[in-house]
Amino acid sequence: MALIIGDENGTQGMTKAIYDKIRDVMEPIDGASPEQLEDIRAGWKKLSHAIAHGVVSHIKSNMEIRKIKTIDRVSVQGDTGNADPGAHHHGVDIDAENNDLEFTETNYPAGQGHVE
């Protein structure tokens, strides 16, 4: 899953999630007129976008990836060729006995480029 900041209108991404939670926690506002409430919500949208931008940008720049394991299958194909141009070649097709080989991901270089 990509980390999506969203937009200043609070309609998508992390901005929307933050804005929706602010509304859930802060509303209703006693004594606020509909016009005042719209102005307040506009401010919350800007605040939500600023928070989302800071959080997502910080995570993308500073995330460290550790202890992630992936499973894949290995197949080796080729031939028994050698340096002698007149030598006899045999085809080779080897399937690994363990088709669920485990690979460990690294944080090199410094986790950058691993997260979108």
Sequence and secondary structure as in RCSB ss.txt:
>XXXX:A:sequence
MALIIGDENGTQGMTKAIYDKIRDVMEPIDGASPEQLEDIRAGWKKLSHAIAHGVVSHIKSNMEIRKIKTIDRVS
VQGDTGNADPGAHHHGVDIDAENNDLEFTETNYPAGQGHVE
>XXXX:A:secstr
       TTS SHHHHHHHHHHHHHH   TT  HHHHHHHHHHHHHHHHHHHHHHHHHHHHH    S EEEE  E
EEEE   S TT    EEEEE S S EEEE   TTTTTTS  
